[in-house]
């Protein structure tokens, strides 16, 4: 399954659409070059295909390229960041 992620900065989110269903990674910009990833959603019928991971990787890559200080109030993104920071 090929997942193409679109950034919608006007809505502060990354989105992909498969089979007419939308999956999203939402964020909010913070003062002093910060970003908070607030919510990840994948419809039940599409879960288990790596869509959330693709959204998160895309969002984090973009945020790093922009030089943002990354935080997360979304449990999924927080868990993803903790796994990446293990020694």
PDB file of N, CA, C and O in Angstrom:
ATOM      1  N   UNK A   1       0.851  -1.179   0.000  1.00  0.00           N
ATOM      2  CA  UNK A   1       0.000   0.000   0.000  1.00  0.00           C
ATOM      3  C   UNK A   1       0.893   1.239   0.000  1.00  0.00           C
ATOM      4  O   UNK A   1       1.738   1.401   0.880  1.00  0.00           O
ATOM      5  N   UNK A   2       0.707   2.094  -0.971  1.00  0.00           N
ATOM      6  CA  UNK A   2       1.470   3.334  -1.059  1.00  0.00           C
ATOM      7  C   UNK A   2       0.692   4.439  -0.354  1.00  0.00           C
ATOM      8  O   UNK A   2      -0.475   4.688  -0.655  1.00  0.00           O
ATOM      9  N   UNK A   3       1.354   5.086   0.577  1.00  0.00           N
ATOM     10  CA  UNK A   3       0.730   6.149   1.349  1.00  0.00           C
ATOM     11  C   UNK A   3       1.401   7.464   0.988  1.00  0.00           C
ATOM     12  O   UNK A   3       2.603   7.635   1.191  1.00  0.00           O
ATOM     13  N   UNK A   4       0.622   8.387   0.454  1.00  0.00           N
ATOM     14  CA  UNK A   4       1.123   9.708   0.102  1.00  0.00           C
ATOM     15  C   UNK A   4       0.582  10.712   1.112  1.00  0.00           C
ATOM     16  O   UNK A   4      -0.629  10.840   1.293  1.00  0.00           O
ATOM     17  N   UNK A   5       1.495  11.421   1.765  1.00  0.00           N
ATOM     18  CA  UNK A   5       1.103  12.356   2.823  1.00  0.00           C
ATOM     19  C   UNK A   5       1.159  13.788   2.285  1.00  0.00           C
ATOM     20  O   UNK A   5       2.140  14.188   1.658  1.00  0.00           O
ATOM     21  N   UNK A   6       0.115  14.538   2.534  1.00  0.00           N
ATOM     22  CA  UNK A   6       0.005  15.925   2.115  1.00  0.00           C
ATOM     23  C   UNK A   6       0.056  16.826   3.345  1.00  0.00           C
ATOM     24  O   UNK A   6      -0.640  16.576   4.329  1.00  0.00           O
ATOM     25  N   UNK A   7       0.874  17.867   3.290  1.00  0.00           N
ATOM     26  CA  UNK A   7       0.939  18.841   4.386  1.00  0.00           C
ATOM     27  C   UNK A   7      -0.046  19.955   4.084  1.00  0.00           C
ATOM     28  O   UNK A   7      -0.021  20.532   2.996  1.00  0.00           O
ATOM     29  N   UNK A   8      -0.906  20.258   5.030  1.00  0.00           N
ATOM     30  CA  UNK A   8      -1.861  21.355   4.913  1.00  0.00           C
ATOM     31  C   UNK A   8      -1.554  22.379   6.004  1.00  0.00           C
ATOM     32  O   UNK A   8      -2.210  22.396   7.045  1.00  0.00           O
ATOM     33  N   UNK A   9      -0.543  23.244   5.764  1.00  0.00           N
ATOM     34  CA  UNK A   9      -0.132  24.179   6.813  1.00  0.00           C
ATOM     35  C   UNK A   9      -1.238  25.137   7.251  1.00  0.00           C
ATOM     36  O   UNK A   9      -1.249  25.573   8.402  1.00  0.00           O
ATOM     37  N   UNK A  10      -2.165  25.470   6.357  1.00  0.00           N
ATOM     38  CA  UNK A  10      -3.268  26.356   6.731  1.00  0.00           C
ATOM     39  C   UNK A  10      -4.192  25.715   7.773  1.00  0.00           C
ATOM     40  O   UNK A  10      -4.860  26.421   8.529  1.00  0.00           O
ATOM     41  N   UNK A  11      -4.228  24.381   7.813  1.00  0.00           N
ATOM     42  CA  UNK A  11      -5.025  23.656   8.796  1.00  0.00           C
ATOM     43  C   UNK A  11      -4.156  23.040   9.890  1.00  0.00           C
ATOM     44  O   UNK A  11      -4.659  22.359  10.784  1.00  0.00           O
ATOM     45  N   UNK A  12      -2.858  23.283   9.812  1.00  0.00           N
ATOM     46  CA  UNK A  12      -1.879  22.747  10.758  1.00  0.00           C
ATOM     47  C   UNK A  12      -2.049  21.239  10.920  1.00  0.00           C
ATOM     48  O   UNK A  12      -2.316  20.732  12.010  1.00  0.00           O
ATOM     49  N   UNK A  13      -1.883  20.535   9.785  1.00  0.00           N
ATOM     50  CA  UNK A  13      -2.001  19.090   9.819  1.00  0.00           C
ATOM     51  C   UNK A  13      -1.344  18.446   8.606  1.00  0.00           C
ATOM     52  O   UNK A  13      -1.100  19.083   7.581  1.00  0.00           O
ATOM     53  N   UNK A  14      -1.072  17.166   8.765  1.00  0.00           N
ATOM     54  CA  UNK A  14      -0.636  16.304   7.680  1.00  0.00           C
ATOM     55  C   UNK A  14      -1.770  15.320   7.465  1.00  0.00           C
ATOM     56  O   UNK A  14      -2.384  14.856   8.426  1.00  0.00           O
ATOM     57  N   UNK A  15      -2.050  15.000   6.212  1.00  0.00           N
ATOM     58  CA  UNK A  15      -3.212  14.170   5.920  1.00  0.00           C
ATOM     59  C   UNK A  15      -2.918  13.197   4.780  1.00  0.00           C
ATOM     60  O   UNK A  15      -2.123  13.485   3.886  1.00  0.00           O
ATOM     61  N   UNK A  16      -3.567  12.057   4.832  1.00  0.00           N
ATOM     62  CA  UNK A  16      -3.554  11.112   3.732  1.00  0.00           C
ATOM     63  C   UNK A  16      -4.968  10.578   3.574  1.00  0.00           C
ATOM     64  O   UNK A  16      -5.699  10.428   4.552  1.00  0.00           O
ATOM     65  N   UNK A  17      -5.343  10.296   2.345  1.00  0.00           N
ATOM     66  CA  UNK A  17      -6.670   9.753   2.093  1.00  0.00           C
ATOM     67  C   UNK A  17      -6.533   8.436   1.343  1.00  0.00           C
ATOM     68  O   UNK A  17      -5.901   8.370   0.289  1.00  0.00           O
ATOM     69  N   UNK A  18      -7.128   7.401   1.895  1.00  0.00           N
ATOM     70  CA  UNK A  18      -7.138   6.088   1.268  1.00  0.00           C
ATOM     71  C   UNK A  18      -8.551   5.540   1.322  1.00  0.00           C
ATOM     72  O   UNK A  18      -9.197   5.583   2.369  1.00  0.00           O
ATOM     73  N   UNK A  19      -9.029   5.032   0.214  1.00  0.00           N
ATOM     74  CA  UNK A  19     -10.353   4.431   0.131  1.00  0.00           C
ATOM     75  C   UNK A  19     -11.436   5.380   0.652  1.00  0.00           C
ATOM     76  O   UNK A  19     -12.404   4.952   1.280  1.00  0.00           O
ATOM     77  N   UNK A  20     -11.254   6.669   0.381  1.00  0.00           N
ATOM     78  CA  UNK A  20     -12.237   7.669   0.778  1.00  0.00           C
ATOM     79  C   UNK A  20     -12.236   8.019   2.257  1.00  0.00           C
ATOM     80  O   UNK A  20     -13.134   8.715   2.731  1.00  0.00           O
ATOM     81  N   UNK A  21     -11.223   7.537   2.997  1.00  0.00           N
ATOM     82  CA  UNK A  21     -11.149   7.827   4.431  1.00  0.00           C
ATOM     83  C   UNK A  21      -9.878   8.614   4.732  1.00  0.00           C
ATOM     84  O   UNK A  21      -8.808   8.321   4.197  1.00  0.00           O
ATOM     85  N   UNK A  22     -10.011   9.602   5.585  1.00  0.00           N
ATOM     86  CA  UNK A  22      -8.919  10.507   5.907  1.00  0.00           C
ATOM     87  C   UNK A  22      -8.225  10.111   7.205  1.00  0.00           C
ATOM     88  O   UNK A  22      -8.869   9.825   8.214  1.00  0.00           O
ATOM     89  N   UNK A  23      -6.897  10.102   7.153  1.00  0.00           N
ATOM     90  CA  UNK A  23      -6.065   9.909   8.345  1.00  0.00           C
ATOM     91  C   UNK A  23      -5.285  11.202   8.540  1.00  0.00           C
ATOM     92  O   UNK A  23      -4.842  11.812   7.567  1.00  0.00           O
ATOM     93  N   UNK A  24      -5.111  11.627   9.798  1.00  0.00           N
ATOM     94  CA  UNK A  24      -4.484  12.926  10.038  1.00  0.00           C
ATOM     95  C   UNK A  24      -3.486  12.906  11.197  1.00  0.00           C
ATOM     96  O   UNK A  24      -3.585  12.108  12.129  1.00  0.00           O
ATOM     97  N   UNK A  25      -2.539  13.805  11.094  1.00  0.00           N
ATOM     98  CA  UNK A  25      -1.636  14.165  12.188  1.00  0.00           C
ATOM     99  C   UNK A  25      -1.776  15.670  12.337  1.00  0.00           C
ATOM    100  O   UNK A  25      -1.433  16.422  11.425  1.00  0.00           O
ATOM    101  N   UNK A  26      -2.279  16.110  13.481  1.00  0.00           N
ATOM    102  CA  UNK A  26      -2.508  17.530  13.720  1.00  0.00           C
ATOM    103  C   UNK A  26      -1.425  18.095  14.627  1.00  0.00           C
ATOM    104  O   UNK A  26      -0.858  17.390  15.462  1.00  0.00           O
ATOM    105  N   UNK A  27      -1.155  19.371  14.446  1.00  0.00           N
ATOM    106  CA  UNK A  27      -0.163  20.049  15.280  1.00  0.00           C
ATOM    107  C   UNK A  27      -0.594  21.483  15.526  1.00  0.00           C
ATOM    108  O   UNK A  27      -1.516  21.997  14.892  1.00  0.00           O
ATOM    109  N   UNK A  28       0.102  22.117  16.471  1.00  0.00           N
ATOM    110  CA  UNK A  28      -0.072  23.564  16.668  1.00  0.00           C
ATOM    111  C   UNK A  28       1.305  24.173  16.843  1.00  0.00           C
ATOM    112  O   UNK A  28       2.192  23.602  17.478  1.00  0.00           O
ATOM    113  N   UNK A  29       1.450  25.334  16.268  1.00  0.00           N
ATOM    114  CA  UNK A  29       2.714  26.050  16.390  1.00  0.00           C
ATOM    115  C   UNK A  29       2.747  26.779  17.720  1.00  0.00           C
ATOM    116  O   UNK A  29       1.740  27.322  18.174  1.00  0.00           O
ATOM    117  N   UNK A  30       3.911  26.783  18.333  1.00  0.00           N
ATOM    118  CA  UNK A  30       4.099  27.402  19.635  1.00  0.00           C
ATOM    119  C   UNK A  30       5.039  28.594  19.499  1.00  0.00           C
ATOM    120  O   UNK A  30       5.746  28.716  18.498  1.00  0.00           O
ATOM    121  N   UNK A  31       5.050  29.469  20.497  1.00  0.00           N
ATOM    122  CA  UNK A  31       5.995  30.592  20.468  1.00  0.00           C
ATOM    123  C   UNK A  31       7.441  30.084  20.482  1.00  0.00           C
ATOM    124  O   UNK A  31       7.720  28.969  20.923  1.00  0.00           O
ATOM    125  N   UNK A  32       8.319  30.900  20.008  1.00  0.00           N
ATOM    126  CA  UNK A  32       9.760  30.627  20.056  1.00  0.00           C
ATOM    127  C   UNK A  32      10.141  29.376  19.270  1.00  0.00           C
ATOM    128  O   UNK A  32      10.938  28.559  19.730  1.00  0.00           O
ATOM    129  N   UNK A  33       9.557  29.237  18.074  1.00  0.00           N
ATOM    130  CA  UNK A  33       9.927  28.161  17.143  1.00  0.00           C
ATOM    131  C   UNK A  33       9.631  26.769  17.706  1.00  0.00           C
ATOM    132  O   UNK A  33      10.415  25.837  17.529  1.00  0.00           O
ATOM    133  N   UNK A  34       8.494  26.644  18.381  1.00  0.00           N
ATOM    134  CA  UNK A  34       8.087  25.349  18.915  1.00  0.00           C
ATOM    135  C   UNK A  34       6.917  24.767  18.140  1.00  0.00           C
ATOM    136  O   UNK A  34       6.179  25.484  17.465  1.00  0.00           O
ATOM    137  N   UNK A  35       6.763  23.464  18.251  1.00  0.00           N
ATOM    138  CA  UNK A  35       5.634  22.780  17.630  1.00  0.00           C
ATOM    139  C   UNK A  35       5.171  21.676  18.572  1.00  0.00           C
ATOM    140  O   UNK A  35       5.981  20.970  19.172  1.00  0.00           O
ATOM    141  N   UNK A  36       3.857  21.543  18.690  1.00  0.00           N
ATOM    142  CA  UNK A  36       3.251  20.499  19.514  1.00  0.00           C
ATOM    143  C   UNK A  36       2.383  19.632  18.606  1.00  0.00           C
ATOM    144  O   UNK A  36       1.421  20.117  18.010  1.00  0.00           O
ATOM    145  N   UNK A  37       2.727  18.347  18.504  1.00  0.00           N
ATOM    146  CA  UNK A  37       1.892  17.413  17.759  1.00  0.00           C
ATOM    147  C   UNK A  37       0.777  16.982  18.698  1.00  0.00           C
ATOM    148  O   UNK A  37       1.027  16.363  19.732  1.00  0.00           O
ATOM    149  N   UNK A  38      -0.457  17.315  18.328  1.00  0.00           N
ATOM    150  CA  UNK A  38      -1.581  17.213  19.251  1.00  0.00           C
ATOM    151  C   UNK A  38      -2.479  15.993  19.069  1.00  0.00           C
ATOM    152  O   UNK A  38      -3.122  15.556  20.023  1.00  0.00           O
ATOM    153  N   UNK A  39      -2.533  15.435  17.853  1.00  0.00           N
ATOM    154  CA  UNK A  39      -3.511  14.374  17.615  1.00  0.00           C
ATOM    155  C   UNK A  39      -3.152  13.579  16.370  1.00  0.00           C
ATOM    156  O   UNK A  39      -2.785  14.145  15.341  1.00  0.00           O
ATOM    157  N   UNK A  40      -3.259  12.275  16.476  1.00  0.00           N
ATOM    158  CA  UNK A  40      -3.101  11.379  15.339  1.00  0.00           C
ATOM    159  C   UNK A  40      -4.367  10.543  15.237  1.00  0.00           C
ATOM    160  O   UNK A  40      -4.849  10.009  16.236  1.00  0.00           O
ATOM    161  N   UNK A  41      -4.904  10.431  14.025  1.00  0.00           N
ATOM    162  CA  UNK A  41      -6.112   9.626  13.837  1.00  0.00           C
ATOM    163  C   UNK A  41      -6.035   8.830  12.544  1.00  0.00           C
ATOM    164  O   UNK A  41      -5.729   9.369  11.481  1.00  0.00           O
ATOM    165  N   UNK A  42      -6.318   7.543  12.656  1.00  0.00           N
ATOM    166  CA  UNK A  42      -6.456   6.653  11.504  1.00  0.00           C
ATOM    167  C   UNK A  42      -7.766   5.901  11.693  1.00  0.00           C
ATOM    168  O   UNK A  42      -7.986   5.318  12.754  1.00  0.00           O
ATOM    169  N   UNK A  43      -8.648   5.899  10.684  1.00  0.00           N
ATOM    170  CA  UNK A  43      -9.908   5.161  10.809  1.00  0.00           C
ATOM    171  C   UNK A  43      -9.659   3.685  11.121  1.00  0.00           C
ATOM    172  O   UNK A  43      -8.663   3.114  10.677  1.00  0.00           O
ATOM    173  N   UNK A  44     -10.547   3.081  11.870  1.00  0.00           N
ATOM    174  CA  UNK A  44     -10.403   1.691  12.301  1.00  0.00           C
ATOM    175  C   UNK A  44     -10.113   0.764  11.119  1.00  0.00           C
ATOM    176  O   UNK A  44      -9.252  -0.110  11.222  1.00  0.00           O
ATOM    177  N   UNK A  45     -10.809   0.940  10.015  1.00  0.00           N
ATOM    178  CA  UNK A  45     -10.648   0.053   8.858  1.00  0.00           C
ATOM    179  C   UNK A  45      -9.249   0.126   8.241  1.00  0.00           C
ATOM    180  O   UNK A  45      -8.848  -0.784   7.516  1.00  0.00           O
ATOM    181  N   UNK A  46      -8.509   1.196   8.520  1.00  0.00           N
ATOM    182  CA  UNK A  46      -7.183   1.374   7.914  1.00  0.00           C
ATOM    183  C   UNK A  46      -6.041   1.128   8.898  1.00  0.00           C
ATOM    184  O   UNK A  46      -4.873   1.221   8.518  1.00  0.00           O
ATOM    185  N   UNK A  47      -6.354   0.822  10.137  1.00  0.00           N
ATOM    186  CA  UNK A  47      -5.300   0.622  11.139  1.00  0.00           C
ATOM    187  C   UNK A  47      -4.516  -0.651  10.871  1.00  0.00           C
ATOM    188  O   UNK A  47      -5.031  -1.604  10.285  1.00  0.00           O
ATOM    189  N   UNK A  48      -3.263  -0.652  11.309  1.00  0.00           N
ATOM    190  CA  UNK A  48      -2.416  -1.825  11.148  1.00  0.00           C
ATOM    191  C   UNK A  48      -1.638  -1.858   9.844  1.00  0.00           C
ATOM    192  O   UNK A  48      -1.002  -2.862   9.521  1.00  0.00           O
ATOM    193  N   UNK A  49      -1.686  -0.758   9.089  1.00  0.00           N
ATOM    194  CA  UNK A  49      -0.984  -0.690   7.804  1.00  0.00           C
ATOM    195  C   UNK A  49       0.169   0.312   7.806  1.00  0.00           C
ATOM    196  O   UNK A  49       0.736   0.601   6.752  1.00  0.00           O
ATOM    197  N   UNK A  50       0.523   0.845   8.978  1.00  0.00           N
ATOM    198  CA  UNK A  50       1.643   1.772   9.071  1.00  0.00           C
ATOM    199  C   UNK A  50       1.318   3.198   8.675  1.00  0.00           C
ATOM    200  O   UNK A  50       2.226   4.003   8.466  1.00  0.00           O
ATOM    201  N   UNK A  51       0.047   3.521   8.569  1.00  0.00           N
ATOM    202  CA  UNK A  51      -0.348   4.863   8.145  1.00  0.00           C
ATOM    203  C   UNK A  51       0.006   5.905   9.205  1.00  0.00           C
ATOM    204  O   UNK A  51       0.547   6.960   8.874  1.00  0.00           O
ATOM    205  N   UNK A  52      -0.290   5.623  10.464  1.00  0.00           N
ATOM    206  CA  UNK A  52       0.039   6.572  11.532  1.00  0.00           C
ATOM    207  C   UNK A  52       1.549   6.799  11.582  1.00  0.00           C
ATOM    208  O   UNK A  52       2.002   7.933  11.739  1.00  0.00           O
ATOM    209  N   UNK A  53       2.322   5.734  11.451  1.00  0.00           N
ATOM    210  CA  UNK A  53       3.777   5.879  11.468  1.00  0.00           C
ATOM    211  C   UNK A  53       4.259   6.749  10.316  1.00  0.00           C
ATOM    212  O   UNK A  53       5.142   7.585  10.503  1.00  0.00           O
ATOM    213  N   UNK A  54       3.696   6.566   9.137  1.00  0.00           N
ATOM    214  CA  UNK A  54       4.078   7.372   7.971  1.00  0.00           C
ATOM    215  C   UNK A  54       3.741   8.838   8.211  1.00  0.00           C
ATOM    216  O   UNK A  54       4.548   9.717   7.907  1.00  0.00           O
ATOM    217  N   UNK A  55       2.564   9.106   8.750  1.00  0.00           N
ATOM    218  CA  UNK A  55       2.179  10.483   9.069  1.00  0.00           C
ATOM    219  C   UNK A  55       3.157  11.102  10.059  1.00  0.00           C
ATOM    220  O   UNK A  55       3.627  12.222   9.858  1.00  0.00           O
ATOM    221  N   UNK A  56       3.461  10.372  11.123  1.00  0.00           N
ATOM    222  CA  UNK A  56       4.329  10.894  12.172  1.00  0.00           C
ATOM    223  C   UNK A  56       5.753  11.107  11.643  1.00  0.00           C
ATOM    224  O   UNK A  56       6.349  12.153  11.896  1.00  0.00           O
ATOM    225  N   UNK A  57       6.291  10.150  10.929  1.00  0.00           N
ATOM    226  CA  UNK A  57       7.640  10.319  10.358  1.00  0.00           C
ATOM    227  C   UNK A  57       7.704  11.543   9.448  1.00  0.00           C
ATOM    228  O   UNK A  57       8.663  12.312   9.495  1.00  0.00           O
ATOM    229  N   UNK A  58       6.681  11.714   8.624  1.00  0.00           N
ATOM    230  CA  UNK A  58       6.633  12.858   7.717  1.00  0.00           C
ATOM    231  C   UNK A  58       6.564  14.167   8.496  1.00  0.00           C
ATOM    232  O   UNK A  58       7.287  15.116   8.191  1.00  0.00           O
ATOM    233  N   UNK A  59       5.694  14.216   9.501  1.00  0.00           N
ATOM    234  CA  UNK A  59       5.554  15.426  10.312  1.00  0.00           C
ATOM    235  C   UNK A  59       6.809  15.764  11.086  1.00  0.00           C
ATOM    236  O   UNK A  59       7.221  16.923  11.129  1.00  0.00           O
ATOM    237  N   UNK A  60       7.420  14.763  11.697  1.00  0.00           N
ATOM    238  CA  UNK A  60       8.651  14.999  12.455  1.00  0.00           C
ATOM    239  C   UNK A  60       9.803  15.422  11.552  1.00  0.00           C
ATOM    240  O   UNK A  60      10.576  16.312  11.906  1.00  0.00           O
ATOM    241  N   UNK A  61       9.923  14.788  10.387  1.00  0.00           N
ATOM    242  CA  UNK A  61      10.969  15.186   9.441  1.00  0.00           C
ATOM    243  C   UNK A  61      10.810  16.637   9.032  1.00  0.00           C
ATOM    244  O   UNK A  61      11.784  17.389   8.987  1.00  0.00           O
ATOM    245  N   UNK A  62       9.578  17.029   8.734  1.00  0.00           N
ATOM    246  CA  UNK A  62       9.310  18.413   8.348  1.00  0.00           C
ATOM    247  C   UNK A  62       9.657  19.368   9.490  1.00  0.00           C
ATOM    248  O   UNK A  62      10.309  20.390   9.277  1.00  0.00           O
ATOM    249  N   UNK A  63       9.216  19.028  10.705  1.00  0.00           N
ATOM    250  CA  UNK A  63       9.464  19.900  11.866  1.00  0.00           C
ATOM    251  C   UNK A  63      10.964  20.069  12.110  1.00  0.00           C
ATOM    252  O   UNK A  63      11.422  21.169  12.418  1.00  0.00           O
ATOM    253  N   UNK A  64      11.723  18.994  11.975  1.00  0.00           N
ATOM    254  CA  UNK A  64      13.176  19.079  12.162  1.00  0.00           C
ATOM    255  C   UNK A  64      13.816  19.947  11.082  1.00  0.00           C
ATOM    256  O   UNK A  64      14.712  20.742  11.370  1.00  0.00           O
ATOM    257  N   UNK A  65      13.360  19.796   9.848  1.00  0.00           N
ATOM    258  CA  UNK A  65      13.891  20.614   8.752  1.00  0.00           C
ATOM    259  C   UNK A  65      13.620  22.093   8.976  1.00  0.00           C
ATOM    260  O   UNK A  65      14.402  22.945   8.553  1.00  0.00           O
ATOM    261  N   UNK A  66      12.507  22.400   9.646  1.00  0.00           N
ATOM    262  CA  UNK A  66      12.155  23.797   9.933  1.00  0.00           C
ATOM    263  C   UNK A  66      12.858  24.332  11.173  1.00  0.00           C
ATOM    264  O   UNK A  66      12.790  25.526  11.461  1.00  0.00           O
ATOM    265  N   UNK A  67      13.530  23.457  11.904  1.00  0.00           N
ATOM    266  CA  UNK A  67      14.234  23.865  13.113  1.00  0.00           C
ATOM    267  C   UNK A  67      13.338  24.021  14.328  1.00  0.00           C
ATOM    268  O   UNK A  67      13.700  24.727  15.269  1.00  0.00           O
ATOM    269  N   UNK A  68      12.185  23.383  14.331  1.00  0.00           N
ATOM    270  CA  UNK A  68      11.264  23.493  15.458  1.00  0.00           C
ATOM    271  C   UNK A  68      11.753  22.702  16.667  1.00  0.00           C
ATOM    272  O   UNK A  68      12.409  21.669  16.533  1.00  0.00           O
ATOM    273  N   UNK A  69      11.422  23.207  17.835  1.00  0.00           N
ATOM    274  CA  UNK A  69      11.588  22.478  19.085  1.00  0.00           C
ATOM    275  C   UNK A  69      10.320  21.627  19.225  1.00  0.00           C
ATOM    276  O   UNK A  69       9.220  22.162  19.364  1.00  0.00           O
ATOM    277  N   UNK A  70      10.480  20.316  19.186  1.00  0.00           N
ATOM    278  CA  UNK A  70       9.337  19.406  19.092  1.00  0.00           C
ATOM    279  C   UNK A  70       8.861  18.951  20.462  1.00  0.00           C
ATOM    280  O   UNK A  70       9.650  18.507  21.296  1.00  0.00           O
ATOM    281  N   UNK A  71       7.537  19.071  20.682  1.00  0.00           N
ATOM    282  CA  UNK A  71       6.872  18.493  21.846  1.00  0.00           C
ATOM    283  C   UNK A  71       5.643  17.748  21.333  1.00  0.00           C
ATOM    284  O   UNK A  71       5.249  17.896  20.176  1.00  0.00           O
ATOM    285  N   UNK A  72       5.047  16.951  22.208  1.00  0.00           N
ATOM    286  CA  UNK A  72       3.867  16.219  21.790  1.00  0.00           C
ATOM    287  C   UNK A  72       2.888  16.033  22.935  1.00  0.00           C
ATOM    288  O   UNK A  72       3.250  15.542  24.004  1.00  0.00           O
ATOM    289  N   UNK A  73       1.653  16.427  22.700  1.00  0.00           N
ATOM    290  CA  UNK A  73       0.584  16.115  23.650  1.00  0.00           C
ATOM    291  C   UNK A  73      -0.231  14.925  23.132  1.00  0.00           C
ATOM    292  O   UNK A  73      -1.212  14.523  23.758  1.00  0.00           O
ATOM    293  N   UNK A  74       0.174  14.366  21.997  1.00  0.00           N
ATOM    294  CA  UNK A  74      -0.445  13.162  21.435  1.00  0.00           C
ATOM    295  C   UNK A  74       0.317  11.940  21.945  1.00  0.00           C
ATOM    296  O   UNK A  74       1.539  11.872  21.807  1.00  0.00           O
ATOM    297  N   UNK A  75      -0.390  10.981  22.529  1.00  0.00           N
ATOM    298  CA  UNK A  75       0.278   9.802  23.109  1.00  0.00           C
ATOM    299  C   UNK A  75       1.041   9.016  22.052  1.00  0.00           C
ATOM    300  O   UNK A  75       2.120   8.496  22.338  1.00  0.00           O
ATOM    301  N   UNK A  76       0.513   8.920  20.851  1.00  0.00           N
ATOM    302  CA  UNK A  76       1.172   8.118  19.821  1.00  0.00           C
ATOM    303  C   UNK A  76       2.499   8.758  19.405  1.00  0.00           C
ATOM    304  O   UNK A  76       3.510   8.068  19.280  1.00  0.00           O
ATOM    305  N   UNK A  77       2.492  10.049  19.196  1.00  0.00           N
ATOM    306  CA  UNK A  77       3.726  10.742  18.816  1.00  0.00           C
ATOM    307  C   UNK A  77       4.727  10.690  19.965  1.00  0.00           C
ATOM    308  O   UNK A  77       5.920  10.494  19.733  1.00  0.00           O
ATOM    309  N   UNK A  78       4.260  10.863  21.200  1.00  0.00           N
ATOM    310  CA  UNK A  78       5.152  10.789  22.361  1.00  0.00           C
ATOM    311  C   UNK A  78       5.822   9.423  22.441  1.00  0.00           C
ATOM    312  O   UNK A  78       7.028   9.334  22.671  1.00  0.00           O
ATOM    313  N   UNK A  79       5.054   8.371  22.254  1.00  0.00           N
ATOM    314  CA  UNK A  79       5.602   7.015  22.284  1.00  0.00           C
ATOM    315  C   UNK A  79       6.626   6.825  21.160  1.00  0.00           C
ATOM    316  O   UNK A  79       7.671   6.207  21.364  1.00  0.00           O
ATOM    317  N   UNK A  80       6.328   7.343  20.009  1.00  0.00           N
ATOM    318  CA  UNK A  80       7.233   7.252  18.866  1.00  0.00           C
ATOM    319  C   UNK A  80       8.548   7.969  19.169  1.00  0.00           C
ATOM    320  O   UNK A  80       9.623   7.444  18.877  1.00  0.00           O
ATOM    321  N   UNK A  81       8.468   9.165  19.754  1.00  0.00           N
ATOM    322  CA  UNK A  81       9.674   9.930  20.095  1.00  0.00           C
ATOM    323  C   UNK A  81      10.504   9.207  21.159  1.00  0.00           C
ATOM    324  O   UNK A  81      11.732   9.194  21.074  1.00  0.00           O
ATOM    325  N   UNK A  82       9.860   8.614  22.144  1.00  0.00           N
ATOM    326  CA  UNK A  82      10.592   7.888  23.183  1.00  0.00           C
ATOM    327  C   UNK A  82      11.335   6.699  22.605  1.00  0.00           C
ATOM    328  O   UNK A  82      12.476   6.436  22.986  1.00  0.00           O
ATOM    329  N   UNK A  83      10.706   5.979  21.690  1.00  0.00           N
ATOM    330  CA  UNK A  83      11.375   4.831  21.053  1.00  0.00           C
ATOM    331  C   UNK A  83      12.599   5.260  20.266  1.00  0.00           C
ATOM    332  O   UNK A  83      13.614   4.563  20.262  1.00  0.00           O
ATOM    333  N   UNK A  84      12.513   6.390  19.607  1.00  0.00           N
ATOM    334  CA  UNK A  84      13.633   6.880  18.793  1.00  0.00           C
ATOM    335  C   UNK A  84      14.778   7.392  19.648  1.00  0.00           C
ATOM    336  O   UNK A  84      15.918   7.434  19.186  1.00  0.00           O
ATOM    337  N   UNK A  85      14.501   7.778  20.874  1.00  0.00           N
ATOM    338  CA  UNK A  85      15.535   8.351  21.748  1.00  0.00           C
ATOM    339  C   UNK A  85      16.167   7.328  22.687  1.00  0.00           C
ATOM    340  O   UNK A  85      16.965   7.692  23.550  1.00  0.00           O
ATOM    341  N   UNK A  86      15.822   6.071  22.529  1.00  0.00           N
ATOM    342  CA  UNK A  86      16.444   5.041  23.373  1.00  0.00           C
ATOM    343  C   UNK A  86      17.892   4.848  22.965  1.00  0.00           C
ATOM    344  O   UNK A  86      18.228   4.967  21.786  1.00  0.00           O
ATOM    345  N   UNK A  87      18.767   4.546  23.947  1.00  0.00           N
ATOM    346  CA  UNK A  87      20.181   4.320  23.624  1.00  0.00           C
ATOM    347  C   UNK A  87      20.396   3.043  22.848  1.00  0.00           C
ATOM    348  O   UNK A  87      21.531   2.715  22.502  1.00  0.00           O
TER     349      UNK A  87
END
